[in-house]
Structures are given as structure tokens and as C-alpha cells.
Amino acid sequence: MTGMSLRVAWLLLGVGVALVGCAPPNEPGVTAAPVASPSAAQWQSLSPLPTARTEVTGAAAGGSIYVIGGFAEEGGTVATVEVYDPATDSWSQGPDLPIGVNHAMATARRGHVFVLGGYQGQGLTRPTRRAFVLRSGQWRAIPRMPYPLAAGGAVRVGDRIFLVGGVRANDAGEHVLSDHTLVYDISARRWRVRPPVTTLRQHLGAAAFGGKVYVVGGRTHGLDTNLGVVERLDPATDRWRKLPDLPTARGGLAATATENGYVVAAGGENPSGTNPEVEAFEVSSSRWLSLAPLPTPRHGLAVVALGSVVYVIGGGPEPGLTYSDANEAIDLTGT
């Protein structure tokens, strides 16, 4: 598939996705109005990603950040894994995935990186059930997911990985919004199917903090169906709760949580361009804060936190299939 046909396929992604589900009612006593951040934190440009890519996934393990898969300008869908060391502001080559994937999902536990699902091949037509864990420098297969899934979010809470939202292939081979939450028990090596996020969506942001799962923004169809809906799952009860909306509705974003209690949403795309807005949900006060805008607005990017520092890597600087090697970070210490 040529670069131009890939770009067209990307822009038409929403055409085959069914719109199902609806937004839950607002809860009383909360507000979605953004307030100025108390921090003067600014973005810093770091050593660029060696391979400019978009629709990557990322995870932090062992003090390093792994940027995985995606589309590369020269190679289409790639199995590339590149590892960033913040201590030295340098990159190294990680072991390639067994398969090339874009729009995959990733998380980590005890130094082990998990990569789950995504689209195989050179387009957006083959979501996969395959999943892998990186142990001792080698990718090893783990039990396949209950169904093929891409463009969702992965977070870890304790010994379990939660896959939320995304696009799945049904029994008829049609692409629909995922109507379940997939939960992988790492120790038992077993999948379970649990209730879905209340507002079904794809191209969303997901993060975990305080034993809870946060789902932020996303879209239901094309770029004109972006959402600001934010929901939180309590794994102990399997219940979702509506939170204040993301101030800037968007899809194609990513999210992460800092150790000092901020769920940070960055990136995204809309019909007129990419989103520079960076917004942080302060868990303690249940309010959104506006942070300094992203110097290089992008979608399909990796957003990963180490401690209180948020790293935003790769992605597409324009809507559709475009590529960036940008690596930018902001330190929320003291906010």
C-alpha cells in the first residue's frame, strides 16, 4: 500500500465503525471549567525519537520509556521498538516485536512491557488478538485476547491489565466500537470480559491512578465526533463513574498519570488540525488544570509518565498519516 493510500485509509477509518452507546448524565457538584495551572512548568525538547513514527504506543519500565510499533514514513506498519533513557537523554534499539502493529496498546509491570492488539499489516483493516510481554530482552507471546482489538487504551492496576474502548472485529468481520472491557490477570494468565466504559469510544486516552482506571476523550467515528467525556472505573466494584469533562474534546490523544496525582491528557486531532492543548485532571480536587501547550502538537503519540515528569513522543503533526520524531517533556513537580 502506498503512502497516499495509507493516508486516505486513515482519514476514512471511522466509516466502518458503528456508533453505539450514549454519554451518561453529569453528576451534581462537579465542574468541567478549566482553571489556570498553579505551576509555571514549561516544556523541554529532548533527544528526538530515532525513527519518526505515528500511531505508536508506549510504556515505562525500569526507568526507561519504550516507544513501540506504529507507522513509519519509509516502512509502513513497523515492529520497531526504541528505548529512551531520561538519565542520559539518549536512545537505544530494543528488540523488534514479533509482528508489526499500529494503534496497539501497551503497559508495564515490574519491569516487563506488555503490548496488546493493534492493527496488523499495512492498513487499518486487520485488528489482532495477539499480545506479548518483553522479558529478559525477548518478546514472548501471552494468551490471545478474547477478540481482535485496536485503538483502545491499556492500563495496569495491581496484577491486572485493563483494555478499555477501541475498535474490535465482530464475528461477521465488521469493525465496531468495543462493547466490553478486557481484563488480563497477569499471574493467572487468563482473560476476562467485563462491562464496558459507559460511553463507547476509540482513539482515547487511558491512565491508572490510586487503583482506579481513567478513560479520557476519544471519538466514536471520524474526526468530527470527538468527545470530552471522562469516566473512572473502580475495579473493586466494576462500576464506572462520570467525571468532569475534558475541557478540550478530542480524539487521537493519549493520557498518563503522574505519581503526584495528575491524569494528563495531551495531543489529539480534529477536522481543522492537531491539538496543542495539554490538560491535567487533579485527582484530589476533581478539577481540570490547563498546562502549557504542547510545542509540537501531534496525534497518535506516546504519552508516558516517570514520577512527576510527562514525556510526549512521536505522533503525527497533521491530521491523517503524518510523522514526527519530537520528544518533549514537562515536569509537574510542585503543582
C-alpha positions, 0 to 999 in steps of 0.5 A: 500500500502506498503512502497516499493510500495509507493516508486516505485509509486513515482519514476514512477509518471511522466509516466502518465503525458503528456508533453505539452507546450514549454519554451518561448524565453529569453528576451534581457538584462537579465542574468541567471549567478549566482553571489556570495551572498553579505551576509555571512548568514549561516544556523541554525538547529532548533527544528526538525519537530515532525513527519518526513514527505515528500511531505508536504506543508506549510504556515505562519500565525500569526507568526507561520509556519504550516507544513501540510499533506504529507507522513509519514514513519509509516502512509502513506498519513497523515492529520497531521498538526504541528505548529512551533513557531520561538519565542520559537523554539518549536512545537505544534499539530494543528488540523488534516485536514479533509482528508489526502493529499500529494503534496497539496498546501497551503497559508495564509491570515490574519491569516487563512491557506488555503490548496488546492488539493493534492493527496488523499489516499495512492498513487499518483493516486487520485488528489482532488478538495477539499480545506479548510481554518483553522479558529478559530482552525477548518478546514472548507471546501471552494468551490471545485476547478474547477478540481482535482489538485496536485503538483502545487504551491499556492500563495496569492496576495491581496484577491486572491489565485493563483494555478499555474502548477501541475498535474490535472485529465482530464475528461477521468481520465488521469493525465496531466500537468495543462493547466490553472491557478486557481484563488480563490477570497477569499471574493467572494468565487468563482473560476476562470480559467485563462491562464496558466504559459507559460511553463507547469510544476509540482513539482515547486516552487511558491512565491508572491512578490510586487503583482506579482506571481513567478513560479520557476523550476519544471519538466514536467515528471520524474526526468530527465526533470527538468527545470530552467525556471522562469516566473512572472505573473502580475495579473493586466494584466494576462500576464506572463513574462520570467525571468532569469533562475534558475541557478540550474534546478530542480524539487521537490523544493519549493520557498518563498519570503522574505519581503526584496525582495528575491524569494528563491528557495531551495531543489529539486531532480534529477536522481543522488540525492537531491539538496543542492543548495539554490538560491535567485532571487533579485527582484530589480536587476533581478539577481540570488544570490547563498546562502549557501547550504542547510545542509540537502538537501531534496525534497518535503519540506516546504519552508516558509518565516517570514520577512527576515528569510527562514525556510526549513522543512521536505522533503525527503533526497533521491530521491523517498519516503524518510523522514526527520524531519530537520528544518533549517533556514537562515536569509537574513537580510542585503543582 
